[in-house]
């Protein structure tokens, strides 16, 4: 069921399906909740699955000039209140959703039972990468999402290996192309100043699954494995024949790993 919920003057579009312990699925940049369709279908059989469109993306309004990862995390905590979620939840974020997961764990630790980060990074941007994001933010506001699609799409997927690939690629392109340019610019500005959390990871006291597509070109497996080793109670899972969009590219393999971790 898709719901529209008002939180502090922002109308959030949220997929809210199933009953039971809550799993919160947080999408990557510049996408929306529908990237988690395969996980929503699988886990709503046993859990309450909440998959929002983040501020400014998909069907959610409230785009700002810049949105920090901290702001996205606080939005989600307030959204959980508005959805009357009380007990601790499992937070699963992909890429930008992972940057938000770190901030959520720092700021709202008592709301969490487990953390899952997919195809993401712990490090901050290099000065060059941050400067490029600020340039891209201005370009998107002038020209719309096409330049972002052009820059990102070639890096998102492993070599196509099944009949489903063209449809998945088309659906991601569609999500990028229909994203609000103001939200894209705001998230770029927010990601450009996100903190490096590497030094904090040894203090992270939650069971944490770090999941990575073996061909991820944005958050490479070697980098993800290294930061997973810094987290005391962590597990690293490599998904074969997948890139940055592993949960969409290999939904069955990803769902199996998620279920084992969630039910352990
Ligand atoms: C994402 O998938 O969310 C992006 O690749 C994150 C980023 O641009 O760093």
Boltz pocket constraint, residues with backbone or C-beta under 6 A from the ligand:
constraints:
  - pocket:
      binder: B
      contacts: [[A, 27], [A, 28], [A, 29], [A, 30], [A, 94], [A, 95], [A, 96], [A, 97], [A, 119], [A, 191], [A, 218]]
      max_distance: 6.0
